[in-house]
Amino acid sequence: MPSVLAPLEDDDRKRRKHTKSRRGCRNCKLRRVKCDEAKPHCVKCAEYGVACSYTLPTGSDLQLAKEHKLENSPGQISFGVQPLKYSLQSFAVVGAGPDSFVLKVDELARLSRFQNHTVHTFATLRSTELYKNEVVRMAMEHPFLMHVIQVITATHDRLLANPGNGKRSLVEAYHWSRGAALLNEKIASPIRPQDRDALWASAAMLGIANVTSLEASTPTEAWPMKPDDSSDLTWLHLTRGKMALWEATDPLRPDSIFHFMKDEYITISTEPPLLEAQTMLPGFVELCRLDEPLACDRNPYYSAVSILSQVLPIKCTRTTMKNYLVFLNFMRVPFRDLLHQKDPRALLVMAYWYGAMWESLWWIERRARLECQAICLYLERCHGNERDIQKMLLLPRIQCGLA
């Protein structure tokens, strides 16, 4: 039976207010995340893909980890340059048809960074070698996949250089446009068996790049605080599109290169069973009336709170991110419609999901932090007189750094 979390009372808020790291590394201070102060390399830096600044000269912050060989520590990964199975110098032309193109020097360098660095920051421990070698091999034959690799690496480069920079670079925009156009062409036609793995790899990485695509630099510029726009929550709709491509490509089939990840993929492709109301987050049960008769069938909050109650007790890491993605993959249309309407209870559920992840992985933490802060500010401004909502808001406010 999963654990449940009770909303924080005022005295809890006071006790947790001063928990910031006092002796954390410079990288964590720059990124405004709590450093675990592990020596010689903190876990936060390892997960973000940078060399921990405990071991770097003053001023050498947020350096790519591949430039500084890390010693293996319990629970950490070495990001030193490893011998590659496929030599990049052996390749120059991507694809063989009208969409083929020659990799320029900067694109070859970006591909090398993808193999030696970026892969280590989004792939799971089991899939790292797969992305470094097999996915790169497929990318040399499928231009749309190579464009996607260029996108995710360029995005990672940008956020490493400046974690607050939400503006997509020209390189990202070009490869995103080409990759998306070619991918749409493939999907619009009958999918060939030999294209299925490349299509799924592209969809998985575009999903990550799509989450990072947030131009806001302050919470007032982020949804739901910003003025309404037709593009609001587009990234959520694209998540559903990725699951549709999952059905078409079937990465679990025996001849797929992803088949060995079956256990991990079953987690993200299987809807969790609905919990009984009494086992869910207690504050939401009362707030959303989840214990009423037939609530599991008719209440639009029920499924979302049920999934949230099952994932929140799990610390969000590169390994457990798949559990948190289940919340997105099985978000039902009525709940998503409530988010579009800025329904306060739906926003509060989303804030709890964001709050658990904003100090996790580079590709989600920026959106999680800004939009969690934006939700908190919106609910304080527009629903400040609703005491039950404000009481439940204490936890995400602390998690996203507003308290």
N, C-alpha and C positions, 0 to 999 in steps of 0.2 A: 504494500500500500504506500503510494508516494506521500512524502511529507507535505504539509501545508504551511503557508507562511501567514502570520497574522499581521495586520497593519501596525505600524509603529505608533506608539503613544508619544506624547511630548517629552516625557522623561527619557525615553529611548533615544529620541532625536538628540537630546543634550549629551547623552553618553557617547554617541557615535560621531559627534560633530568634529572632534579633534583626533581623527585617526590617520591623518596624512603622514606619509613617510618623512622623517626628519633627516635621514642620512641616505636617501635614495640617489640613484645615479642621475647625471645631468640629462640624459635622454628622457627619462621618465618625467623629470621636472619640466622639460621643454614641451612634452606632449600632454602634460597635466594629468598624468595617470599615477596611481599609487604604486610605487616601486616595492617589490618584495625584499629588496636589499640583499639578495643572495650574492655571494662572492665566489669566484671572480666575475661571473656573468649573471645578471638577473634574468628571470624567466620572461618578464615583459619584453625585454630587448630581443631575446631569442625568438619569441613568437612574432614580433614585429619585423624581424629580419634585419636588425642592425647590430653592429658591434657595440657591446655595452661600454659606456663611456667611463666606467671604473678603470678600464685598462688603456684608455686612449689619452693622448696629451690634451691639455686644456684647450678648448676651442674646437676639438675634433668631434663634434656631436653628430648623431644620426648618420654615421658612416655605414655603407653597405657592409654586411657581415662577411661577404666573400672576400673583402679586402683585408680582413683581419682574422686569421685562423683562430677559431675558438677551441679550447680544450673541452673534451667531453665531460659533462657533469651530469649527475643523476637527473633524469627527466628533461635534459636539454639536448639540443642537436648541434652538431658542428656544421657551419655553413662555409667552411673552407672550400676552395676550388677543387673539384674532384675530376679525375679523368673521365672524359665523355665517351660513351659508346659510339656515338656518331660524330665524326669530325666535321665541323661546319665548313672547313675549307674544301671539303669534297662536294659541296652543294653551291649552286649559284642561281639556278633557274627553278622557280616554284611552279609546278603544274606543267601541262603540256598542250593545253588548248588556247583559245582566244583570251582567257582570263589569266594566263600565265604571266609572271613578271620576274625580273632579275632582282635579287636581293642586293641592295646597296651596302656600302661599308657600315653605315650607322645601323641598318636593319640587321646585318650579321652580328654586330656587337650587341644589339638588343636581344637577339635570339640567344646569344651566349649568356646574357644576364638572366634570361628566362630559365635556362637550364641550370645555371649555377646558383641562382638566388631566388627569383620570384616563385618558382615552383615550391620551394621550401616554406613559403609563407601562406599558401592556400591549399595545397594538396595535403591529404592525410599522410601519416607515416607509411601506410601500406601502398599508397598510390604515387608517391614521389618519383620513384624510378620509372614508373609507367609514363608519367607526363614528361620526364626528362628525356626519355628515349623513344618510346613507341609513338607518343603523340607528336613529337618533333618529326619523326620519320613520316608519319601520315601528313603532317603539314607541308612537307616538301612536295607532296602529290596533290594536295587540296588547297588551292589558294585562299579559300574562305577561312580555313583554319589558321593559316599563317597570318592573315590579317588580324584575327582574333588574338593570337599570341602577341603580336606587336602592340595591340591595344592594351592588354592587361599588364604587359611589362612597362609600357610608357606611363600608364596610370600609376603603377607602383613607384616608378622613378619620380614622378611629380610629387606624390605624397611623402616620399622619403625626403625630398629636397625641401618641401614646405608642407607640413601636415595640414595647415589651414587653407591651402590653395585649392579651391573648388572649381576653378576654371579649366576646362579641358583644353589641352594643347592642340596645336595644328596637326601634329603627328597622330595624336589620339583620334581627332576628328576624321582625318583622312582614312586611317585604317578601319575605324568604326564604320564609316560610310561604305567602304568597299566590302568589308566583311559581311555587314548586314545585308547589303544588296545581293551578294553572291549566295549567301545562306538562304535568303528568301526565294531566289531562283531555284535552288535545289529542293526546297520544301514544296514549292508550287508544282513540281513535277513528281511523277512516281519515284519514290526513293529507291535507288539501287542498293543491293545488299552490300557492295563494297564501299558505300559511302556512309553507312549507318554509324560506325564508330567515330568517324571524323565529325559527323553532324552532332553527335551527342557531346563530344569533347568541346566543340565550339559553343554549344548551348550552355554547358556547365560554366565555361569561362566567361561568356557574355553575361550570364546571370550575375557573376561576381562584379564584372565591370559596370553593369547596370546599377547595382546597389551603390557603388562608389560615385555614381554620376549625380552629384548634388552641388549646385553652384553656390548655395548659400554660405555665407561666412559667419553669420550671427543667427541666433535663434529667431529673431524678429523677421529674418529673411527666409526662414524655413517654414514648411507646412507644419501645423495648420495656422501659424501666425501670419504668414504672408497673404496677400490678396488671392482670392480664388482664381484658379487657372485650369484650363482644360487638360493640362499635363499632370495635374495633381494625382499622386499615387500610381502613375504610369508604371513605375517599377514593380508594383504589386501585380498588375495585370500581366506584365511580362513574365513574372514568376509562374503564373498559371500557364502561359504559352510554353514555357520550358517543360512543364509536366506533360503537355500534349505531345511534345517532341519525344519525351521519354517513351510514351506509348508507341510512337511510330518507329523508333530505333531499337527499342528493347535491349538495353545494355546488359541485361541478365541472361541473354541467350548463350548457349554453350560456346559458340564460336566468337564471341565478343572478347576484345582485349580487356574489357572491364568485368568479365565474368567472375574473376577471382575476388572482386570487391562485393560479391553478392550480399554478404551479411550487412555491410554498411549501407548498401543501396536499398535493401529491404526496409531499413529503418525510415528512410526518407520517402519511400513509395507506399508505405502502409499506414493507413489512418488509425491512430490509436483508439482503443475502445473508450466510449464515454464513461466518465466516472459518475458515481452517485454524488448527489449534491453535497452530502455531509462530508465528503472527502476532499472537496475543492477548497480553494482559497476562501476562508470564511467571510472576509469583507465583501468579496464579490457575490457570494451566495445571497447575502441580504440586499446588497445594492442593486443587483440585477434580477432579484426574485427567482433564483434558480431552483428553489425548493418547492415551487408551486406545482400542482398537478400538470402532467404532460409538458413540463418545461423542456425536457430533452428533445421533444419533437417540434415545439412551437416557439421556443425562446431563442432569438437570434444570437444571444450571447453565450448560450450553453456550450456549444462545441469549442468555441475559442477559449473560454475560461477552463474547460476541461483539459485541453491540450496544454495551456499555460501552466495549470496546476501540476502537470506531470513533468514539465521541463525545467521549471524554476529551481527545484532543489539540485539540479545538475550544474556545476560550474561550467561556464562557457569557455571552451578552448578549441584549438584547431581540431582536436580529436572528437569533441562532443558537439561541434557546431551542427552536425547533421541532425541532432535532436532538436535544436532550435529552429532549423529550417522546416521541420514538420509543421510548425505553427503557420508558416506561410503557405506551404504546399496544400494544406487542407483547410485554408480559410474559406468559409462558405460565403456565397454571394450576399445573403442578407446582412451579414456582419460587415463585409466590405462596403456595402451600400451605406451602412451607418457611419463608417469612417468618412466616406465622401460627404456625408451630411454633417460631419463634425459633432456627432452625438457624444455627449460627455462620458458616458459609460464605456463606449467603444474606444474612445481616445484614452481613457484610463487603462484599459486592458493593454492597449498598444504601448503605453508608457512603461508598464511593468515588463513587457517583453524587451523593449529597448534598454531599459535600465539594467538588465542583467548582462548586456553585451557591450556596453560602451567602452569598456576597458579590455576588449578581447582581441580581435583581429583587425589588421589595418583596413581591410576593405569594407568592414561594417561599422567600425567604431565611430567614424566621423558622422555618418548619418544617424547612428543610434544616439550619440551625444546631442547633436543639434536638434533633431526632431523630438527627442525626449524633453529637452529644455523648452522647445517651442510648445509642446503639448501642455507642460506644466504652467507656462506663462498664460497660455490661452484659457485653461481651466480656471486659473486664478482670476483672470480678467473678466471672463464671461459667465463663470459659475461660482464666483467667490462666496455667494450666500448659501450654497448647498454644502452644509457641514459634513455630510457623509462622504462626499467626493473629496473635499479638502483634507479630511482625515486620512483617506486612502492615498492621497497625493504625497504624503510625507516621505514614503520610501523612495519613489522615483526621483523626487527632488534631491534627496541625499545622494542617490546613485549617480545622477547626471551632473552633480557639482553645484547645484543651485542653493544647497543648504550646508 
